[in-house]
Amino acid sequence: MNYFQSSGGMLNLAPVPTLQAAPSLNDSLRFINDGLVGPIVEGLRQAATNFVDSMGLNSHALRTSGVLRAPQRKSSRLQDCCDDTPDPCHCNCCIVDADLVINARVGERRVVPITIENHWRRERPITLDLSAFSSRGGTPSQVTGQLGEPAPAFTLPPCGQQTILLTVDATGDANQRLPVDVDNCVVSYADLRVEGCEIRPIRIAVALLPRDCGDYRITCSCQCC
């Protein structure tokens, strides 16, 4: 009990509370890590694991860095499943300096509209000339092309336009029931000359793709596919 002496006697004062020692820096850091940071880090680790597993991503680098837990090994039955993912290398086409590119397959007929515009206020006589298709080196191609009416010659009205249909056939040998498919992408070229317009010849490229390039696939459901 604390007392204070004055001229009138002794005064009884309230007890003075004892101050507690402040927590150390290590205790504060341990409280922040266990109470706040720990649950957040664990939640982010679990969310990253679920995302990688659902997207089918390669998490080897993440696992080695300690961010993700290593997943359980798959059963031998799943490891025996076939992987029929096609190799797209044979579907790549090397097309050189073409103005118009037409993708097709052997046995197809493609119809391509071509519109010629006249931006002058006087009429223009036009004559179209389509060369034969060949490889870039000049080898004859199984692709053929034909221009529809009113080609090859017509007149463009002042400030008018005219649409011509270009028909491209890749039928191959007419005596075969099913044309022989190509092993890799084969590109054929032809030039369309437009006499009456001050333009250079239009370079047309037809890329013949193998039938398994961009095909529609149906997968039968099973436990290992």
C-alpha positions as CSV (number, residue, x, y, z in Angstrom):
1,M,0.0,0.0,0.0
2,N,1.3,3.4,-0.9
3,Y,0.9,6.3,1.5
4,F,1.5,10.1,1.1
5,Q,2.3,12.2,4.2
6,S,0.9,15.7,4.4
7,S,0.4,18.3,7.1
8,G,-3.0,16.9,7.8
9,G,-2.1,13.3,8.2
10,M,-1.5,10.3,6.1
11,L,-3.3,9.8,2.7
12,N,-4.1,6.3,1.4
13,L,-3.4,6.2,-2.3
14,A,-4.6,3.6,-4.8
15,P,-2.2,0.8,-5.7
16,V,0.0,1.3,-8.7
17,P,-0.5,-1.5,-11.3
18,T,2.5,-3.5,-12.3
19,L,3.5,-3.2,-16.0
20,Q,3.8,-6.4,-18.0
21,A,6.9,-6.9,-20.1
22,A,6.3,-6.3,-23.9
23,P,6.5,-9.4,-26.1
24,S,9.7,-10.0,-27.9
25,L,10.3,-9.6,-31.6
26,N,10.5,-13.4,-32.1
27,D,7.1,-13.9,-30.4
28,S,5.5,-11.2,-32.6
29,L,6.8,-12.8,-35.8
30,R,5.7,-16.2,-34.7
31,F,2.2,-15.0,-34.0
32,I,2.0,-13.3,-37.4
33,N,3.3,-16.4,-39.2
34,D,1.1,-18.9,-37.4
35,G,-2.0,-16.9,-37.1
36,L,-2.1,-14.9,-40.4
37,V,0.4,-15.8,-43.0
38,G,0.3,-19.6,-42.5
39,P,-3.4,-20.2,-43.4
40,I,-3.0,-17.8,-46.4
41,V,0.0,-19.7,-47.8
42,E,-1.6,-23.1,-47.3
43,G,-4.7,-21.9,-49.1
44,L,-2.7,-20.6,-52.1
45,R,-0.7,-23.8,-52.2
46,Q,-3.9,-25.9,-52.3
47,A,-5.5,-23.7,-54.9
48,A,-2.4,-23.9,-57.2
49,T,-2.5,-27.7,-56.8
50,N,-6.1,-28.0,-57.8
51,F,-5.6,-25.7,-60.8
52,V,-2.6,-27.6,-62.2
53,D,-4.4,-30.9,-61.7
54,S,-7.6,-29.7,-63.4
55,M,-5.7,-28.2,-66.4
56,G,-3.4,-31.1,-66.9
57,L,-0.3,-29.0,-66.7
58,N,3.2,-30.2,-66.1
59,S,3.9,-29.4,-62.4
60,H,7.3,-31.0,-62.1
61,A,9.1,-27.6,-61.8
62,L,6.6,-26.5,-59.2
63,R,6.9,-29.6,-57.2
64,T,10.7,-29.4,-57.1
65,S,10.5,-25.8,-55.9
66,G,8.3,-26.8,-53.0
67,V,5.2,-24.9,-54.2
68,L,3.2,-28.0,-55.0
69,R,2.9,-31.4,-53.3
70,A,3.8,-34.3,-55.5
71,P,0.6,-36.0,-56.8
72,Q,0.0,-39.7,-56.2
73,R,1.3,-42.1,-58.8
74,K,-1.2,-43.2,-61.4
75,S,-2.1,-46.8,-61.6
76,S,-0.5,-49.1,-64.1
77,R,-3.8,-49.3,-66.0
78,L,-3.7,-45.6,-66.7
79,Q,-0.1,-45.7,-67.7
80,D,-0.9,-48.4,-70.3
81,C,-3.4,-46.0,-72.1
82,C,-2.5,-45.1,-75.7
83,D,-1.6,-41.6,-76.7
84,D,-3.0,-41.0,-80.3
85,T,-2.2,-37.3,-80.5
86,P,-1.3,-36.7,-84.1
87,D,1.9,-35.1,-85.1
88,P,1.0,-31.8,-86.9
89,C,4.3,-31.4,-88.7
90,H,2.9,-32.8,-92.0
91,C,0.1,-30.3,-91.8
92,N,2.4,-27.3,-92.0
93,C,2.3,-25.5,-95.4
94,C,5.1,-23.3,-96.7
95,I,3.3,-20.7,-99.0
96,V,5.5,-18.3,-100.9
97,D,4.4,-14.8,-101.9
98,A,0.7,-15.5,-102.5
99,D,-2.1,-12.9,-102.7
100,L,-5.0,-15.4,-102.4
101,V,-4.6,-18.7,-100.4
102,I,-7.2,-21.5,-100.7
103,N,-7.1,-24.5,-98.4
104,A,-8.5,-27.7,-99.7
105,R,-8.2,-31.5,-99.7
106,V,-7.7,-34.0,-102.5
107,G,-11.2,-34.7,-104.0
108,E,-12.7,-31.3,-103.1
109,R,-14.1,-28.5,-105.3
110,R,-13.8,-25.0,-103.9
111,V,-15.7,-22.0,-105.2
112,V,-14.1,-18.6,-104.5
113,P,-15.8,-15.3,-105.3
114,I,-13.4,-12.6,-106.7
115,T,-14.7,-9.0,-107.0
116,I,-13.1,-6.5,-109.3
117,E,-13.8,-2.8,-108.5
118,N,-13.6,0.3,-110.7
119,H,-12.9,3.4,-108.8
120,W,-12.9,5.6,-111.9
121,R,-15.8,7.6,-113.4
122,R,-15.4,5.9,-116.7
123,E,-16.0,2.4,-117.8
124,R,-13.2,-0.1,-118.1
125,P,-12.9,-3.1,-120.5
126,I,-11.5,-6.0,-118.5
127,T,-9.9,-9.3,-119.7
128,L,-9.1,-12.1,-117.3
129,D,-6.4,-14.8,-117.9
130,L,-5.9,-17.6,-115.4
131,S,-2.7,-19.7,-115.9
132,A,-2.5,-23.4,-115.1
133,F,-1.6,-24.5,-111.6
134,S,1.9,-25.9,-110.9
135,S,4.4,-26.2,-108.1
136,R,6.7,-23.4,-107.3
137,G,9.3,-25.0,-109.5
138,G,7.0,-25.4,-112.4
139,T,5.9,-29.1,-112.0
140,P,2.3,-29.7,-113.3
141,S,-0.2,-30.0,-110.5
142,Q,-3.4,-32.1,-110.0
143,V,-5.2,-28.8,-109.1
144,T,-7.2,-27.1,-111.9
145,G,-9.0,-23.8,-111.9
146,Q,-11.8,-22.2,-114.0
147,L,-13.3,-18.7,-114.1
148,G,-17.1,-18.4,-114.4
149,E,-19.1,-15.9,-116.5
150,P,-18.8,-13.1,-117.5
151,A,-15.1,-14.0,-117.7
152,P,-12.9,-13.9,-119.6
153,A,-14.0,-10.5,-121.0
154,F,-16.5,-7.9,-119.7
155,T,-16.8,-4.2,-119.0
156,L,-16.8,-2.5,-115.6
157,P,-19.3,0.4,-115.4
158,P,-18.1,3.7,-113.9
159,C,-17.6,3.4,-110.1
160,G,-19.0,-0.2,-110.4
161,Q,-17.8,-3.7,-109.7
162,Q,-18.1,-7.2,-111.0
163,T,-17.9,-10.6,-109.1
164,I,-16.3,-13.6,-110.8
165,L,-16.5,-17.1,-109.4
166,L,-13.2,-19.1,-109.4
167,T,-13.8,-22.8,-109.3
168,V,-10.8,-24.9,-108.0
169,D,-10.8,-28.7,-108.4
170,A,-8.4,-31.0,-106.7
171,T,-10.0,-34.3,-108.0
172,G,-6.8,-36.0,-109.1
173,D,-7.3,-39.0,-111.4
174,A,-10.9,-39.1,-112.6
175,N,-10.7,-42.9,-113.1
176,Q,-10.1,-43.5,-109.4
177,R,-13.1,-43.9,-107.1
178,L,-11.3,-42.1,-104.2
179,P,-8.4,-39.9,-105.1
180,V,-5.0,-40.7,-103.6
181,D,-4.4,-38.5,-100.6
182,V,-1.2,-36.4,-100.1
183,D,1.3,-37.3,-97.4
184,N,2.2,-33.7,-96.6
185,C,0.8,-30.3,-97.4
186,V,1.3,-29.7,-101.2
187,V,1.0,-26.1,-102.5
188,S,0.2,-25.2,-106.1
189,Y,0.3,-21.8,-107.7
190,A,-1.4,-20.0,-110.5
191,D,-1.4,-16.3,-111.8
192,L,-4.6,-14.4,-112.5
193,R,-3.9,-11.5,-115.0
194,V,-6.4,-8.7,-115.0
195,E,-5.9,-6.7,-118.3
196,G,-7.5,-3.3,-118.1
197,C,-6.4,-2.6,-114.5
198,E,-3.0,-1.2,-113.6
199,I,-2.1,-4.0,-111.3
200,R,0.4,-6.9,-111.3
201,P,-0.9,-10.5,-111.7
202,I,-2.7,-11.9,-108.7
203,R,-0.8,-14.9,-107.2
204,I,-3.2,-17.7,-106.2
205,A,-2.0,-20.5,-103.9
206,V,-3.9,-23.7,-103.3
207,A,-2.7,-25.7,-100.3
208,L,-3.8,-29.4,-100.4
209,L,-3.8,-30.7,-96.8
210,P,-3.8,-34.4,-95.8
211,R,-7.2,-35.7,-94.7
212,D,-6.1,-36.1,-91.1
213,C,-5.2,-32.4,-90.8
214,G,-8.0,-30.6,-89.0
215,D,-10.3,-33.6,-89.0
216,Y,-13.2,-33.9,-86.6
217,R,-12.5,-36.5,-84.0
218,I,-15.0,-38.5,-81.9
219,T,-13.6,-40.1,-78.8
220,C,-15.4,-43.2,-77.3
221,S,-15.7,-42.8,-73.5
222,C,-13.7,-45.3,-71.4
223,Q,-11.8,-45.3,-68.1
224,C,-8.3,-44.9,-69.6
225,C,-9.0,-42.6,-72.6
